Amino acid sequence: MRQRSIKKQLWLNQNEDKILKVKASKAGLSEAEFLRSIIKGYRIKEQPNEIILKFMRQLYGIANNINQIARDTNSFGMVRPEDYEYIKEEISNFILNFEKEIYTRKR
């Protein structure tokens, strides 16, 4: 049986229809689910694009490596110089690449 039994009809002009399609698509929702979410008062956010997802995966990898270094540091009671350099280089490179990618996309 259908979950929603009340049908509502809505009239939009071409511009409103285009806006609805774009916003629903960016949110990763159907137009109906997008409208229902707005009615419920949800804050609708765009889904991260492929570039952001790529950087998120890189950041998760860096965080995992830092966690392993922290575990070793707790075992040995000291940070190895090469671990410190790795962390410094990885984070610096990540930030530089992220800024470069984001700023070149905005222009």
C-alpha positions in Angstrom: 0.0 0.0 0.0 1.1 3.5 -0.8 2.7 5.4 2.2 1.4 8.7 1.1 -2.3 8.9 0.2 -2.8 12.6 -0.4 -1.9 14.0 -3.8 -1.0 17.7 -4.2 -0.7 19.4 -7.6 1.6 22.3 -8.1 1.9 24.8 -10.9 5.4 26.3 -11.6 6.7 28.5 -14.4 9.7 27.5 -16.4 12.2 29.3 -14.2 10.8 27.8 -11.0 10.8 24.3 -12.6 14.4 24.7 -13.6 15.4 25.9 -10.1 13.6 22.9 -8.5 15.3 20.5 -10.8 18.8 21.9 -10.2 18.4 22.1 -6.4 16.9 18.7 -6.1 19.7 17.2 -8.3 22.4 19.0 -6.3 20.9 17.6 -3.1 20.8 14.1 -4.5 17.0 13.9 -4.0 14.0 13.5 -6.2 11.9 16.6 -6.7 9.1 15.2 -4.5 11.5 14.2 -1.7 13.1 17.7 -2.0 9.8 19.4 -1.5 8.8 17.1 1.3 12.1 17.8 3.1 11.5 21.5 2.8 8.0 21.2 4.2 9.4 19.3 7.2 11.8 22.2 7.8 15.0 20.3 6.9 18.0 22.2 5.8 18.9 20.9 2.4 22.5 20.8 1.5 24.3 20.0 -1.8 26.0 16.7 -2.0 29.8 16.9 -2.1 31.1 16.8 -5.7 33.8 14.3 -6.9 36.6 16.7 -6.1 35.5 17.2 -2.5 35.0 13.4 -2.2 38.6 12.8 -3.5 40.0 15.2 -0.9 37.9 13.7 1.9 39.3 10.2 1.0 42.9 11.7 1.1 42.2 13.3 4.4 40.9 10.1 5.9 44.1 8.3 4.7 46.3 11.0 6.3 44.3 10.8 9.6 44.6 7.0 9.6 48.4 7.3 9.2 48.6 9.9 11.9 46.6 7.6 14.2 49.1 4.8 13.6 52.0 7.1 14.3 50.3 8.2 17.5 49.8 4.5 18.5 53.5 3.9 17.9 54.5 7.0 19.8 52.5 5.9 22.8 54.2 2.5 22.7 57.8 3.9 22.4 57.3 7.1 24.3 58.7 9.4 21.6 58.0 10.7 18.1 60.4 9.5 15.5 61.8 12.4 13.5 60.7 10.8 10.2 57.2 10.5 11.5 57.1 14.1 12.4 58.4 15.1 8.9 55.8 12.8 7.3 53.0 14.5 9.2 54.3 18.0 8.4 54.8 17.2 4.7 51.5 15.3 4.2 49.4 18.0 5.8 51.2 20.9 4.0 50.9 19.1 0.6 47.2 18.4 1.3 46.4 22.0 2.1 48.3 23.3 -0.9 46.7 20.9 -3.3 43.2 21.6 -1.8 43.6 25.3 -2.1 45.0 25.1 -5.6 42.1 22.9 -6.8 39.4 24.9 -5.1 40.7 28.3 -6.2 41.2 27.3 -9.8 37.7 25.9 -10.0 36.1 29.1 -8.7 37.7 31.2 -11.5 
